[in-house]
Amino acid sequence: MDEQYSKKLHDLIPGGAHTYSRGDDQFPSNAPSILERGEGAYVYDPDGKKYLDYGMGLRSVNIGYGNKEIADACYQEIMKGNNLTRASITELRAAELITDLIPSVEMVKFAKHGSTVTTAAVKLARAYTGKKYIAIPAEQPFFSFDDWFIGSTVMDRGIPEEGGKYTLRFNYNNIASLHELFDKYPGEIAAVMLEATTTVEPQNDFLHQVKSLCHQNGAVFIIDEMITGFRWDLRGAQTYFNIEPDLCTFGKAMANGFAVAALGGKREIMKIGGILEEGAERLFLTSTTHGAEMSALGAFIKTVEILQRDNVVNHFWQFGEQLKTGMNNIAKDLGLEHNFMVEGYACSPNYVVKDNNGNVSLPLRTLYAQEMVSNGVLMPYLALSYAHQQEELELTLNAVRNSLEVVKKAVDGDINEYLKSKVIKPVFRKYN
């Protein structure tokens, strides 16, 4: 039955899903190819088989699947009409909420996708500065599906050569590499866009050095909070690191899986997208029919209420620390501490699997993911939610121990005896 679903998906949908992160090549072959529903921290396939989930809607679900409070808030907005001819009261309430919540956000534009708002931020920075180049860290994998970013990657098929030529790369935590770009392209860099952090902590006041360098060179400083937002801190990683950007972008965990993204920032820059300044040249910033859909914004408003009321961000840090410590202790018990490790911030940990030469091993990572699925846990990466509680922690650690025991055998022997799946592959690669 699973093979039939997979075939139908690929027959009807290029890639078999609507984001490459959900593709077959991102999961071991024993993972369900299709899911029917989610509840709390669990997902269910069409046969009713239950999996503890750590994908959590590609990190967008931070409270839990099917949360009734959020669903009810969404339904109430649907019954108000969901999408009206003029701006709605719900739209205004959501704008008031985010501008009151996040100090750097003086104005906001809502949209449905992270790529929409990061591209809008690029356009806004170029309009504000009159410059064309955008600098991003080489180590950070994704900013947008639009030409300015994808055209600068190896997956540039279908994009004119000019598409990504104005996107430059520097190295995270290496301020000298950014200095070099500003020296090489004097007066031409419109903005630096970066995630405040991924798994690597900023060193030597790196974020503040980047901001200072931007302002010295007349560039806009943009923080992409797509992953860090509503996880590192209720107000984002910018508050956690005490750094205020000129522009910032949010998405994913804003609304517990509902489609909401936001571009926010300083009024001086954001107002360029406005219509009230008589005679000013117009900027077509974003214009999306469904960008301020009331149901999703109602979900956003309720999600923030729950995040505040239940101290959810603190739960991410506490649960994540227990999970990280427990997984690393199991690896150490099995003598795999050099092959399997959980790193990064406790609120958003990351597991790494290496071979005996210390190189990242996709075959061993696939084997680990395969065995976790066999033990009832879907763990493509580690996205935490408020629905992950003590019971889920114990279930997870039991599955980790069982899975790493198999990985241990493969490390000591022949992986082909244990790996029954095609090896997972990076999303960004030139060929399938």
N, C-alpha and C positions, 0 to 999 in steps of 0.2 A: 504493500500500500504506500509506503514512504517513497519508493522509487516512482510510483505512478504520479504522486504529487509533485515530485521533483521534475519529472518530464513535463507535466502540464505547466509548471511555473516557467521553465525555460522555453517552452513553446510559445508562451503568451507574453513573457516579460523579459526583455534583454537583460541578461545577468541573473535571472531568476528571482530578483528582489529589487527594491527601489533604492538601495544604497549598497555600494560594493562591500561594506563592512558586514552585510548579512549574507554574502555570497557563499556558495558551497566550498570555495577554496580557502575560507577563513575558519572552517570547522572540521573536526575529524569526521570520517564517513559514518560513524555510528550516532552522530548527533541528529536530532530530528530535522528533517528538511523543511518542515512547516509546523507552525504552532496554531492552536485554536484559541487559547485564552491565557491570561495571567491572573494570579490572585496573590496579593502580598508580595512575597519574595519568590514565588513559584510560577512556572509556566507549564502548560499541559499541551500535549500533542493531540491530534484528532482521535486517537485511540484511548485517550484518558490517562496516558502515562505522564507522571509528574516528575519535574526536574526542579531542583533548587537552582535559581538563576543568579549569575553574577554579571550578565550582560546588561540587564535592566534597561531594555530599550535603547541600546547604544549610549548608556549613561544618562538618558533623559528622565528616567523614573527614579526619583530620590525619596519619595514617601513610600510608595508601594503600588503594585498593580491593582487596579480596580478600587481605589480608595473611595468610599461612599461619600464622604464629605465633599471631596473634589468633584466627583461625578454629579452630585446633586447641585453644586454651584454651577457647573457647566450646563446642566439641564435647565436650570432656572433662566440662564441667559438665552438658551435656545428658544425657550417659550416666550421670550421678549422679542423674538424675531431674528436673532443671531447676527444679521448683517443688514444694517439700515442704510438709507439713502444719504444721510448726513452723519457726522461724527456722533458717537453714542455716549451716554452718561458713563457706561462701563469703560469705554476707551479713556475718558477723562479720569475716572477713578484709578485706572491702571497707571496712567501717566503720572498722576499725583503720587501714587504709591512708590514708584521706582525713583522719582526725583526726590522724594522725602527720604527714601531709604539709603540711597547711594550718593555720597557727597559730591562726587565728580560729575554726576548726571544732572544738568540744569535743564536740558530738553531731551526728548526721546522720540524715536521713530520705531514703531513696532512692525514686525514682519513675521513670516512663517518659517524661514530657514536661516541658519547661521550664515550660509554663503551670501544670502541677500544682504545682510547687514554688514558683513566684512567688506564686500564690494562697494556698498554705499559709503563706508568709512573711507575707502581708498579714493572714491570719486570726490568726496567732500574735502579730503586733504589736498587733492590736486587742485580743486577749485579755490580753496582758501590760500594756497601758497603760490599757485601758478607754475608749479613744478610737476615733473612727470614720474620720477623713479620712486619705487617703494622698496624698502629694505626689510627683510625677514630673516629669522635665524635658520640656518641650514639644518639644524637638528630637529626642528619642529615640523611634523609631517604634513599638516593640512590646514589651509585657511579658507579655501573657497573652491567651488566647482567652476567658477568663471575663468575666462581666458587669462586674465592678468596673473593668476596663480597656476592653474593647470598647464598653461602654455610654457611655464618655466620648469616643468617636471618632465620625467621621461615619458609620461603618458600624454604627449602633446599632439597625437593624431587628431585631425579634424580642426586644428586651430591654426590660423595664419601665423607665419613665422614671427610677425610683429607682436603676437598675442602676449607673450611673456617676456619680451626683451627688456622691458622696463622694471622687471622684478629682480632685485639684487639680493645676494645672501651674505650674511656674516655669521660668526660663531657665537653662540650663547655663552655667557660668562667670559668672553674675550673682547673687552672694550676696544683693544687695539685694532681688531678686525673691522669694527664699525668705524673707527677713526679713518682707517684706510679707504673705506667706501666714500666717506664724506670728502676726503682729500682727492680721490679719483674722480668724483662727480661733484665738483664744487658748485653750490647754488642750484643743484638739479634734483635733490632728493626731497620729495614732498612729505614723506612719512616713514617712520619705523613702526612696524606692527609686530608684536610678539605676544606669546603667552607669558604671563609673569613667571610661571614655572611649569614643569611637567613632572618628572621624577627627580630632577636635579635642582638643588637649592641655589638661588642666586648668591654669588660670592663677591666679596669686596665691594658691597653696595652697588652691585652691577645695575640694577633697575634704575636707581637714582642717577648713575653715571650716564645711562642711555638717555634718560629724560633731559639731563643737562646738555648732553651733546646735541640732541634734537633741537633744543631751544637756541643753542649757540649758532646753529646752522639754519634756523628758520624752518625746521621740519616739525610736523605734527607727531606727537607721541601717542601711539594707540596700543591699548592692552586688549587682547582677545580673551575674554572670560568664558568662552564657550564651555570649557570643561571645569575650570576652577570656580566659576560663578555659582553661588548658593551651595558650595561644598567646603571650600577652605574657610570661608566666613560667610555669614548671611549677606554681607555687602561685597563679597568677592575677594579674590586674592589681592586686589589693590588695597583693601583695608587691612588684610592680614600682613602685608609687607609695608604698609604705611606709605604708599606711593599713589599719587593722584594723576591719572592720565588726562590728556586733552580730549580723547575720544575713547570709548570702550564698547565692546560688543558682548552680548549675552545670548544664550539659547539653552538647549538641552534641558537642564534641571529647573528651569524657570517655572514650569507648570505641570510637573509630574507626568511627563509624557505627551502632554498636549502641545500642539505646534505653536510655539511663541518664541520669537527672537527679538532682540532689541539693539538698536544703535543709540548710544547716549553720549553726552559730553557737554563741553563748554558752550554756553549760549552764543558766544562770539563766532564760533565755527558752525554750530548747528543751524543758526538762523539763516545761513546762506540758502538753505533749502526752503525758506519761507516765501510768503507771497505778499506781505504787507508793506515792504519797503518800495515805495513808488519809484519806478524808473530803474530799479536795480536789475542787472542781468539775471535771468532765471536759471536755476540749477534744477534739473530733473533728478532729485535725490533718490527716493523710492516712491513708487506709486503702485500699491498692490490692493486689488479688490478685497482680498481676504486677510490683509495684514492686521486689521483691527477687529477680526471676528470675535464677537462678544463671548461665545462659549469658551474659547481658549483663554481669553483675557480673564474671564470669571474663574477659570481653573488657576491661572496665575495668581490672582488676588487671594484665593483660598489657600493655595500652596504656601504662599508667604506667611499667611496667618498661622498655618500649622507649623511651619519652620520656626516661627517665633514662639508660639505657645508651648510646643513640646521640646524645645531646645534640640532640634534635630541635628544641627551641625555638630554639636558636642557629641551626639551619639555616633556620628561618622568617625570622629577622632578616637573615641573610646573603643568602639567595636573594631575599627581598623587596626588599632594597636594590639588588641587581643588576637585578631586574625593573623596579623603579620608575625607576631611573636610565636604563636602556635605553629604556623606553617614552617617558619625557620627552625624551630626546635625539632620538629619532626624530621626535617632534612638533615639536621645535625645528628640526630639519633641514628639515622640510617647511613651516616657517612657520606651524605650527598651535599654537604654545605657548599662545596665548590661547583656543584652541578645545578643546584636549584636554590634560588634565593628570592625573597620578597623584599623589595626596596621601595624607596620613595616615601611620600608623606602618608601618615596613617589614615587620613581622610580619603585618600585615593591611591592605595598601594598598587604596586606593579610586580608581577612575578617574571623572573628571567630563568631560562633553562640553557645550560651550557654543556659542551662536550668536555672530555678530559684534557683537551688542550686550552680550555678557557674561552673557546669561541661560542657565540650564541648558536644554538642548534635548533633549527626548525623541525627536524625529525624527532628529536627528544621532546620538544614542546608539543608536537602533535600526539606523541605517545601519551604524554601526561594528560592532555585534554581528552584523548580517547578513553583513558582509564577513569577519569573523573565522570565522563558521561556514563560509563558502565556502572559507576557508583551513584548515579542519580543526580549529578551536579553538572550544570552547564557553566563552564568557566573559560570563556574566550579571553577574558581579562578580569579585573577586579573592580566592578562598579558597586558601591554600597548603597543601601537604602535603609530607611527607618524600619522597614519590615524585616530586616536581618537582625534577629535578636539571639538570645542565648541558645535556644534550641537549634537555630540555623548554624550558629557557630560550632556547636558540638557535632552536628551532622557533617559540616564542611571538613572539620579536622579529621574525623574518621575516614572520610572519603580521600582526603589528602594522604593520609598514612597508607591506605590500601593502594592508592595510585602510585605513590613514590616507591613502594616496595617492588612494583613492576618496573618502574624506571631504573631502580637500582640493578635489577637483573639485566636490563638492556645495557646499562653503562658498563657492567662487568663482563657482558657476553656479546651476543649478536642481536642488535635491535630488530632485525628482520624476523626474528622468532616471535616478537611481541607486537610489532606495529602492523595493524591490519587495515590501515587507512592510507590514502594519498597524503603526502606531506602538505601542510598548510603553506600558503605563499603570501608574500607581501602584497598589499593592495597596489602600491605604486611599483609597477614593473612594466617593461617595454612590451613584453609578449605574454600571452596566456600560458 
